[in-house]
Amino acid sequence: MQIEKNYDAYMKFIHTSDWHLGRQFASRILIEDQEYVLDQIIAYLEQHQVQALLISGDIYDRSVPPVSAVALLDKTLSRIGQLNIPVIMIPGNHDSAQRLGFAAQQLSASGVHIIADFEQMLRPVVIDAKGERVAFYGMPFNDPELVRNHFQEPVNSYEAAHCLLTEKIRQVMDVQSVNVLLAHCFLEGAVNSESERPLSIGGSDVVPHTVFEGFDYVALGHLHAPQYKGAEHIRYSGSILKYSFSEQFHKKGVTLVELDAGGRASVQNLPLKPLRDVRTLEGTLTGIVEMGRHDPNAHDYVLVKLADTHAVLDPMGKIREVYPNVLQLEKPGLYRAEGEVVAPGQALKRDEYDLFCDFFEQVAGQALSEPQKQAVKEVILEVRKEEQA
């Protein structure tokens, strides 16, 4: 959604974050999915003739990424380099700053600027656009202990750490220029999702948006939903893919930012279309299987919630015949009697006898006879007596 359009813009850049290269979704490796959307980002760079690409952390999904993730980043940066578009990136909480920042000095000569430590943080990447100077500062992901030890200052919270770091930047910043900041943190009041790794315990990781006052645009990373807090120019671009079922309704994309000579920013979301979407399906096993036979997007990553109130034989196998990428199966119907709604975690309404009757009928194709039912009940009673002995 375009918030504001400024037709006097003299500089354009794309803000993205949270690529999480090398991530798995359940048992599925997402390298192919990630390359599919990175191709779209490269197309946007060329289409909109931007002067920079900002990546605000969590480039990789873990500090020691798999070889396939490193190869994909190398391939992507090489292709962007062919367009002569500078890349500015910072490490996030999933990255290793030392590994990501390896050979940063040499890479900067080719247009890839990795701001991985506090010394580099104070040396902006300066880009001239139509005679105007834009300074890009990068604040690597940090925690109170790291900041306290480096600066030997009494820093005991994420808020204090970010206040100190932004003050250090302001001391060297030219206020007459346009100044952009990259940061990776959790803003107070922002909306998170299940796939984000907590930065600390008990909510002490939150940072107020007021910490970032004075910058013309703040390119944030860490939260996977695109959003802004406090002011429209202090914003998260969101992740490039849906990395959990809690994100199924997110609108993934990158943020196109246009700056005018006064530093006023207008933004526009550029959508990313996934190779496979993330969806939740609900219904009976029969209904889900029938729907899958005619679903044009049957290769999406799906969570299935079965409504059946009786036990079903090999539901995952049957669903995978039509939805090969089903990643999770839930059976909330077994936790309630017919027509009754109960809270998750409540004891099963159907006991061992009911479940065995369901199982027998599916395997044998007919219900238990009365003598068989009586025999099953007697066996269950004997087992319960032995367990209680």
DOZA-325321 format. One record per residue (C-alpha): x, y, z; residue number from 1; chain. Coordinates in Angstrom, 2 decimals. Last residue first. Layout:
BEGIN
{node {X, Y, Z}, NUM, A}
...
//
This chain:
BEGIN
{node {-2.18, -52.21, 40.65}, 389, A}
{node {-3.71, -49.24, 38.80}, 388, A}
{node {-2.10, -50.12, 35.46}, 387, A}
{node {-3.11, -53.76, 35.85}, 386, A}
{node {-6.73, -52.77, 36.54}, 385, A}
{node {-6.75, -50.52, 33.47}, 384, A}
{node {-5.47, -53.35, 31.28}, 383, A}
{node {-8.16, -55.71, 32.58}, 382, A}
{node {-10.89, -53.13, 31.91}, 381, A}
{node {-9.61, -52.61, 28.36}, 380, A}
{node {-9.66, -56.37, 27.72}, 379, A}
{node {-13.22, -56.68, 29.05}, 378, A}
{node {-14.42, -53.79, 26.86}, 377, A}
{node {-12.84, -55.38, 23.79}, 376, A}
{node {-14.57, -58.70, 24.49}, 375, A}
{node {-17.95, -56.98, 24.90}, 374, A}
{node {-17.52, -55.15, 21.59}, 373, A}
{node {-16.58, -58.41, 19.90}, 372, A}
{node {-19.69, -60.14, 21.28}, 371, A}
{node {-21.84, -57.22, 20.00}, 370, A}
{node {-20.29, -57.30, 16.54}, 369, A}
{node {-17.67, -54.72, 15.68}, 368, A}
{node {-18.49, -52.46, 12.77}, 367, A}
{node {-17.60, -53.20, 9.17}, 366, A}
{node {-14.90, -52.27, 6.64}, 365, A}
{node {-12.31, -54.31, 8.48}, 364, A}
{node {-9.63, -51.61, 8.71}, 363, A}
{node {-11.86, -48.53, 9.00}, 362, A}
{node {-14.35, -50.28, 11.29}, 361, A}
{node {-11.61, -51.64, 13.53}, 360, A}
{node {-10.01, -48.21, 13.99}, 359, A}
{node {-13.28, -46.51, 14.88}, 358, A}
{node {-14.13, -49.25, 17.41}, 357, A}
{node {-10.61, -48.97, 18.84}, 356, A}
{node {-11.03, -45.21, 19.29}, 355, A}
{node {-14.36, -45.60, 21.06}, 354, A}
{node {-12.96, -48.26, 23.45}, 353, A}
{node {-9.83, -46.27, 24.23}, 352, A}
{node {-11.83, -43.19, 25.24}, 351, A}
{node {-13.43, -40.48, 23.11}, 350, A}
{node {-13.90, -37.22, 25.02}, 349, A}
{node {-10.14, -36.64, 25.03}, 348, A}
{node {-8.92, -34.59, 27.97}, 347, A}
{node {-8.76, -30.82, 27.60}, 346, A}
{node {-5.53, -29.47, 26.08}, 345, A}
{node {-7.26, -27.13, 23.63}, 344, A}
{node {-10.42, -25.57, 25.06}, 343, A}
{node {-13.73, -27.24, 24.31}, 342, A}
{node {-16.43, -26.92, 21.64}, 341, A}
{node {-19.27, -29.46, 21.62}, 340, A}
{node {-21.22, -30.36, 18.46}, 339, A}
{node {-20.33, -34.05, 18.62}, 338, A}
{node {-18.07, -34.64, 21.61}, 337, A}
{node {-14.81, -32.75, 21.78}, 336, A}
{node {-11.08, -33.31, 21.82}, 335, A}
{node {-11.09, -35.69, 18.84}, 334, A}
{node {-12.29, -32.85, 16.60}, 333, A}
{node {-9.14, -30.85, 17.39}, 332, A}
{node {-7.09, -33.26, 15.28}, 331, A}
{node {-4.04, -31.33, 14.14}, 330, A}
{node {-1.74, -32.12, 11.25}, 329, A}
{node {1.38, -30.19, 10.34}, 328, A}
{node {3.65, -29.90, 7.33}, 327, A}
{node {1.36, -30.82, 4.42}, 326, A}
{node {3.64, -30.38, 1.44}, 325, A}
{node {2.40, -33.29, -0.69}, 324, A}
{node {-1.23, -32.10, -0.50}, 323, A}
{node {-3.19, -34.64, -2.60}, 322, A}
{node {-1.49, -37.93, -1.66}, 321, A}
{node {-0.12, -36.21, 1.44}, 320, A}
{node {-3.66, -36.09, 2.87}, 319, A}
{node {-4.00, -39.88, 2.78}, 318, A}
{node {-0.62, -40.43, 4.41}, 317, A}
{node {-1.31, -37.87, 7.13}, 316, A}
{node {-4.72, -39.37, 7.91}, 315, A}
{node {-3.32, -42.89, 8.47}, 314, A}
{node {-6.54, -44.40, 9.90}, 313, A}
{node {-9.14, -42.04, 11.29}, 312, A}
{node {-10.37, -41.84, 14.91}, 311, A}
{node {-13.79, -40.27, 15.33}, 310, A}
{node {-14.73, -36.61, 15.82}, 309, A}
{node {-13.50, -35.63, 12.36}, 308, A}
{node {-12.87, -31.86, 12.11}, 307, A}
{node {-9.29, -32.28, 10.98}, 306, A}
{node {-7.04, -29.23, 11.18}, 305, A}
{node {-4.54, -29.31, 8.33}, 304, A}
{node {-1.50, -27.03, 8.21}, 303, A}
{node {-0.35, -26.45, 4.67}, 302, A}
{node {2.73, -25.53, 2.66}, 301, A}
{node {1.42, -24.97, -0.87}, 300, A}
{node {1.75, -27.76, -3.47}, 299, A}
{node {-2.04, -28.11, -3.82}, 298, A}
{node {-2.30, -24.66, -5.37}, 297, A}
{node {-4.67, -25.59, -8.21}, 296, A}
{node {-6.89, -27.45, -5.68}, 295, A}
{node {-9.09, -30.00, -7.49}, 294, A}
{node {-7.89, -33.24, -5.91}, 293, A}
{node {-7.06, -31.36, -2.71}, 292, A}
{node {-10.71, -30.51, -2.08}, 291, A}
{node {-11.63, -34.21, -2.14}, 290, A}
{node {-8.87, -35.05, 0.31}, 289, A}
{node {-9.89, -32.23, 2.66}, 288, A}
{node {-13.57, -33.20, 2.54}, 287, A}
{node {-12.90, -36.87, 3.28}, 286, A}
{node {-10.55, -36.00, 6.14}, 285, A}
{node {-13.11, -33.64, 7.60}, 284, A}
{node {-12.55, -29.92, 7.47}, 283, A}
{node {-10.00, -27.17, 8.08}, 282, A}
{node {-7.12, -26.03, 5.91}, 281, A}
{node {-4.41, -23.60, 7.08}, 280, A}
{node {-2.22, -21.94, 4.45}, 279, A}
{node {1.35, -20.97, 3.59}, 278, A}
{node {2.04, -20.13, -0.08}, 277, A}
{node {4.43, -21.95, -2.39}, 276, A}
{node {6.64, -20.19, -4.94}, 275, A}
{node {5.91, -17.01, -3.07}, 274, A}
{node {4.77, -13.74, -4.69}, 273, A}
{node {6.55, -10.70, -3.28}, 272, A}
{node {4.66, -7.41, -3.07}, 271, A}
{node {6.28, -3.99, -3.47}, 270, A}
{node {5.10, -1.80, -0.59}, 269, A}
{node {5.40, 1.92, -1.22}, 268, A}
{node {7.06, 4.57, 0.91}, 267, A}
{node {7.42, 8.33, 0.90}, 266, A}
{node {10.29, 9.87, 2.81}, 265, A}
{node {10.97, 13.52, 3.57}, 264, A}
{node {14.72, 14.17, 3.64}, 263, A}
{node {14.43, 17.78, 2.52}, 262, A}
{node {15.84, 16.98, -0.91}, 261, A}
{node {13.18, 14.33, -1.45}, 260, A}
{node {13.47, 10.70, -0.47}, 259, A}
{node {11.76, 7.70, -2.09}, 258, A}
{node {11.52, 4.37, -0.27}, 257, A}
{node {10.42, 1.10, -1.89}, 256, A}
{node {9.62, -1.40, 0.85}, 255, A}
{node {9.88, -5.14, 0.24}, 254, A}
{node {7.12, -7.75, 0.21}, 253, A}
{node {5.09, -10.16, 2.27}, 252, A}
{node {1.44, -9.49, 3.01}, 251, A}
{node {0.95, -11.40, 6.25}, 250, A}
{node {-2.14, -13.60, 6.57}, 249, A}
{node {-0.24, -16.90, 6.88}, 248, A}
{node {2.25, -15.46, 9.38}, 247, A}
{node {1.11, -17.56, 12.37}, 246, A}
{node {1.61, -20.58, 10.10}, 245, A}
{node {5.33, -19.96, 10.28}, 244, A}
{node {8.12, -18.62, 8.04}, 243, A}
{node {6.05, -16.65, 5.56}, 242, A}
{node {8.59, -15.28, 3.11}, 241, A}
{node {10.52, -12.05, 2.46}, 240, A}
{node {10.42, -10.95, 6.11}, 239, A}
{node {8.95, -7.61, 7.16}, 238, A}
{node {9.82, -4.14, 5.83}, 237, A}
{node {9.83, -2.77, 9.36}, 236, A}
{node {9.34, 0.95, 9.84}, 235, A}
{node {10.34, 4.28, 11.29}, 234, A}
{node {9.40, 6.61, 8.37}, 233, A}
{node {5.68, 6.28, 9.11}, 232, A}
{node {6.08, 7.62, 12.63}, 231, A}
{node {5.50, 6.13, 16.06}, 230, A}
{node {5.62, 2.54, 14.88}, 229, A}
{node {5.67, 1.14, 11.36}, 228, A}
{node {4.60, -2.20, 9.92}, 227, A}
{node {5.55, -5.06, 7.61}, 226, A}
{node {5.13, -8.32, 9.60}, 225, A}
{node {8.29, -10.37, 10.17}, 224, A}
{node {9.80, -8.43, 13.06}, 223, A}
{node {13.61, -8.43, 13.20}, 222, A}
{node {14.63, -5.60, 10.83}, 221, A}
{node {14.24, -1.84, 10.78}, 220, A}
{node {15.06, 0.75, 8.14}, 219, A}
{node {14.85, 4.13, 9.91}, 218, A}
{node {14.32, 7.11, 7.57}, 217, A}
{node {15.05, 10.80, 8.02}, 216, A}
{node {16.84, 10.23, 11.32}, 215, A}
{node {16.38, 12.72, 14.15}, 214, A}
{node {14.24, 10.55, 16.39}, 213, A}
{node {15.35, 6.93, 16.58}, 212, A}
{node {15.18, 6.44, 20.36}, 211, A}
{node {11.63, 7.79, 20.23}, 210, A}
{node {10.55, 4.46, 18.75}, 209, A}
{node {10.76, 2.86, 22.18}, 208, A}
{node {12.96, -0.27, 22.46}, 207, A}
{node {11.69, -3.62, 23.74}, 206, A}
{node {14.11, -6.34, 24.85}, 205, A}
{node {13.02, -6.39, 28.51}, 204, A}
{node {9.85, -8.29, 27.55}, 203, A}
{node {10.24, -11.09, 30.06}, 202, A}
{node {13.14, -13.05, 28.57}, 201, A}
{node {15.41, -11.69, 25.86}, 200, A}
{node {15.78, -11.32, 22.09}, 199, A}
{node {12.91, -13.68, 21.34}, 198, A}
{node {13.41, -15.64, 18.07}, 197, A}
{node {10.81, -14.66, 15.49}, 196, A}
{node {8.74, -17.45, 13.93}, 195, A}
{node {5.80, -17.12, 16.32}, 194, A}
{node {4.87, -13.59, 15.26}, 193, A}
{node {5.46, -10.01, 16.46}, 192, A}
{node {3.35, -6.86, 16.36}, 191, A}
{node {5.03, -3.62, 17.45}, 190, A}
{node {4.12, -1.91, 20.73}, 189, A}
{node {7.72, -1.24, 21.79}, 188, A}
{node {10.11, -1.72, 18.90}, 187, A}
{node {12.02, -5.01, 18.75}, 186, A}
{node {15.48, -4.58, 17.26}, 185, A}
{node {17.63, -4.63, 14.12}, 184, A}
{node {18.78, -1.24, 12.90}, 183, A}
{node {19.55, 0.54, 9.60}, 182, A}
{node {19.68, 4.34, 9.82}, 181, A}
{node {19.20, 6.95, 7.08}, 180, A}
{node {20.50, 10.51, 7.24}, 179, A}
{node {19.81, 13.32, 4.76}, 178, A}
{node {22.50, 15.94, 5.22}, 177, A}
{node {22.40, 19.17, 7.25}, 176, A}
{node {22.41, 17.14, 10.47}, 175, A}
{node {25.89, 15.86, 9.66}, 174, A}
{node {26.26, 12.87, 11.96}, 173, A}
{node {29.38, 12.28, 14.06}, 172, A}
{node {27.87, 12.95, 17.50}, 171, A}
{node {24.49, 11.71, 16.29}, 170, A}
{node {25.99, 8.25, 15.74}, 169, A}
{node {27.26, 7.99, 19.32}, 168, A}
{node {23.84, 9.18, 20.55}, 167, A}
{node {22.18, 6.44, 18.49}, 166, A}
{node {24.44, 3.88, 20.14}, 165, A}
{node {23.82, 5.10, 23.70}, 164, A}
{node {20.05, 5.23, 23.27}, 163, A}
{node {20.12, 1.78, 21.67}, 162, A}
{node {21.95, 0.29, 24.64}, 161, A}
{node {19.73, 2.09, 27.17}, 160, A}
{node {16.59, 0.73, 25.50}, 159, A}
{node {18.06, -2.76, 25.32}, 158, A}
{node {18.69, -2.62, 29.05}, 157, A}
{node {21.55, -2.50, 31.56}, 156, A}
{node {24.11, -0.08, 30.09}, 155, A}
{node {26.54, 1.38, 32.65}, 154, A}
{node {29.23, 2.38, 30.06}, 153, A}
{node {32.50, 0.61, 29.32}, 152, A}
{node {31.96, 1.24, 25.59}, 151, A}
{node {32.55, -2.31, 24.37}, 150, A}
{node {31.58, -4.18, 27.54}, 149, A}
{node {28.34, -2.25, 28.07}, 148, A}
{node {27.35, -2.49, 24.40}, 147, A}
{node {27.80, -6.28, 24.31}, 146, A}
{node {26.08, -6.74, 27.65}, 145, A}
{node {23.11, -4.58, 26.69}, 144, A}
{node {22.40, -6.46, 23.44}, 143, A}
{node {23.35, -5.64, 19.88}, 142, A}
{node {22.27, -6.11, 16.29}, 141, A}
{node {24.53, -3.99, 14.10}, 140, A}
{node {23.63, -0.29, 13.78}, 139, A}
{node {24.15, 0.83, 10.18}, 138, A}
{node {24.40, 4.43, 9.08}, 137, A}
{node {23.51, 5.52, 5.55}, 136, A}
{node {24.44, 9.12, 4.64}, 135, A}
{node {22.63, 10.75, 1.72}, 134, A}
{node {24.32, 13.67, -0.06}, 133, A}
{node {22.44, 15.64, -2.71}, 132, A}
{node {23.98, 16.44, -6.12}, 131, A}
{node {21.47, 14.40, -8.04}, 130, A}
{node {22.10, 11.45, -5.75}, 129, A}
{node {25.38, 11.14, -3.87}, 128, A}
{node {25.75, 8.06, -1.70}, 127, A}
{node {27.58, 8.06, 1.62}, 126, A}
{node {28.09, 4.84, 3.56}, 125, A}
{node {28.43, 6.07, 7.10}, 124, A}
{node {31.47, 5.57, 9.34}, 123, A}
{node {30.28, 5.49, 12.97}, 122, A}
{node {28.74, 2.02, 12.65}, 121, A}
{node {32.02, 0.72, 11.22}, 120, A}
{node {33.57, 1.14, 14.68}, 119, A}
{node {30.55, -0.44, 16.37}, 118, A}
{node {30.79, -3.66, 14.38}, 117, A}
{node {29.15, -5.47, 11.43}, 116, A}
{node {28.38, -2.81, 8.85}, 115, A}
{node {28.59, -4.83, 5.62}, 114, A}
{node {28.86, -2.59, 2.55}, 113, A}
{node {28.73, -4.43, -0.78}, 112, A}
{node {29.67, -1.96, -3.52}, 111, A}
{node {32.75, -3.68, -4.95}, 110, A}
{node {35.18, -1.63, -2.82}, 109, A}
{node {32.99, -2.42, 0.18}, 108, A}
{node {33.77, -6.11, -0.32}, 107, A}
{node {37.44, -5.65, 0.54}, 106, A}
{node {36.68, -3.87, 3.79}, 105, A}
{node {33.93, -6.34, 4.73}, 104, A}
{node {36.25, -9.35, 4.28}, 103, A}
{node {34.36, -11.24, 7.02}, 102, A}
{node {31.47, -9.17, 8.36}, 101, A}
{node {28.92, -11.97, 8.11}, 100, A}
{node {31.22, -14.29, 10.03}, 99, A}
{node {32.00, -11.78, 12.77}, 98, A}
{node {28.42, -10.53, 13.07}, 97, A}
{node {27.10, -14.08, 13.39}, 96, A}
{node {23.55, -13.85, 12.15}, 95, A}
{node {20.26, -14.81, 13.81}, 94, A}
{node {20.21, -11.66, 15.98}, 93, A}
{node {20.66, -9.46, 12.93}, 92, A}
{node {23.80, -8.49, 11.05}, 91, A}
{node {23.84, -5.24, 9.04}, 90, A}
{node {23.56, -4.62, 5.31}, 89, A}
{node {24.20, -1.96, 2.68}, 88, A}
{node {24.14, -3.02, -0.98}, 87, A}
{node {25.27, -0.58, -3.68}, 86, A}
{node {23.61, -0.95, -7.13}, 85, A}
{node {26.00, -1.41, -10.05}, 84, A}
{node {23.49, -3.71, -11.82}, 83, A}
{node {26.17, -6.42, -12.14}, 82, A}
{node {26.68, -6.09, -8.40}, 81, A}
{node {23.06, -7.12, -7.84}, 80, A}
{node {23.77, -10.37, -9.69}, 79, A}
{node {26.90, -11.01, -7.63}, 78, A}
{node {25.01, -10.24, -4.42}, 77, A}
{node {22.37, -12.85, -5.28}, 76, A}
{node {24.88, -15.56, -6.24}, 75, A}
{node {26.90, -15.04, -3.06}, 74, A}
{node {23.75, -15.05, -0.94}, 73, A}
{node {22.60, -18.29, -2.59}, 72, A}
{node {26.00, -19.94, -2.12}, 71, A}
{node {26.06, -19.01, 1.58}, 70, A}
{node {22.59, -20.50, 2.00}, 69, A}
{node {23.52, -23.73, 0.17}, 68, A}
{node {26.64, -24.11, 2.32}, 67, A}
{node {24.55, -24.16, 5.49}, 66, A}
{node {24.66, -21.14, 7.80}, 65, A}
{node {26.78, -20.98, 10.98}, 64, A}
{node {25.17, -18.09, 12.89}, 63, A}
{node {21.67, -19.18, 11.99}, 62, A}
{node {18.85, -18.10, 9.69}, 61, A}
{node {21.03, -15.99, 7.43}, 60, A}
{node {20.41, -12.41, 6.31}, 59, A}
{node {18.89, -11.76, 9.70}, 58, A}
{node {19.65, -8.05, 9.47}, 57, A}
{node {18.37, -4.82, 7.96}, 56, A}
{node {19.13, -5.34, 4.27}, 55, A}
{node {19.25, -2.00, 2.42}, 54, A}
{node {19.47, -1.92, -1.39}, 53, A}
{node {20.74, 1.28, -3.02}, 52, A}
{node {20.35, 3.70, -5.94}, 51, A}
{node {17.03, 2.43, -7.23}, 50, A}
{node {16.14, 2.17, -10.89}, 49, A}
{node {12.56, 1.08, -10.17}, 48, A}
{node {12.58, -1.84, -12.63}, 47, A}
{node {16.18, -2.83, -11.95}, 46, A}
{node {15.87, -3.08, -8.20}, 45, A}
{node {12.39, -4.60, -8.59}, 44, A}
{node {13.79, -7.41, -10.78}, 43, A}
{node {16.45, -8.11, -8.14}, 42, A}
{node {13.71, -8.35, -5.51}, 41, A}
{node {11.76, -10.76, -7.73}, 40, A}
{node {14.78, -13.05, -8.12}, 39, A}
{node {15.11, -12.96, -4.33}, 38, A}
{node {11.54, -14.28, -4.20}, 37, A}
{node {12.33, -17.48, -6.13}, 36, A}
{node {15.73, -17.88, -4.47}, 35, A}
{node {13.98, -18.06, -1.10}, 34, A}
{node {11.52, -20.73, -2.23}, 33, A}
{node {14.34, -22.87, -3.67}, 32, A}
{node {16.39, -22.47, -0.47}, 31, A}
{node {13.40, -23.34, 1.73}, 30, A}
{node {14.40, -26.73, 3.16}, 29, A}
{node {11.23, -28.53, 4.25}, 28, A}
{node {11.22, -30.57, 7.47}, 27, A}
{node {9.19, -28.04, 9.53}, 26, A}
{node {9.90, -24.87, 7.57}, 25, A}
{node {13.68, -24.86, 7.22}, 24, A}
{node {15.84, -21.75, 7.07}, 23, A}
{node {19.03, -21.58, 5.02}, 22, A}
{node {18.65, -17.91, 4.17}, 21, A}
{node {16.72, -16.10, 6.88}, 20, A}
{node {15.82, -13.20, 4.55}, 19, A}
{node {14.85, -11.08, 7.52}, 18, A}
{node {15.21, -7.64, 5.97}, 17, A}
{node {14.27, -5.38, 3.06}, 16, A}
{node {14.47, -1.67, 2.25}, 15, A}
{node {14.65, -0.65, -1.40}, 14, A}
{node {16.21, 2.66, -2.38}, 13, A}
{node {15.13, 5.75, -4.29}, 12, A}
{node {16.69, 9.19, -4.39}, 11, A}
{node {15.68, 12.52, -5.89}, 10, A}
{node {12.01, 12.45, -4.97}, 9, A}
{node {10.12, 15.47, -6.28}, 8, A}
{node {7.05, 13.36, -7.15}, 7, A}
{node {6.44, 12.45, -3.52}, 6, A}
{node {3.81, 9.77, -3.12}, 5, A}
{node {2.37, 8.95, 0.27}, 4, A}
{node {1.22, 5.78, 1.99}, 3, A}
{node {1.37, 3.40, -0.94}, 2, A}
{node {0.00, 0.00, 0.00}, 1, A}
//
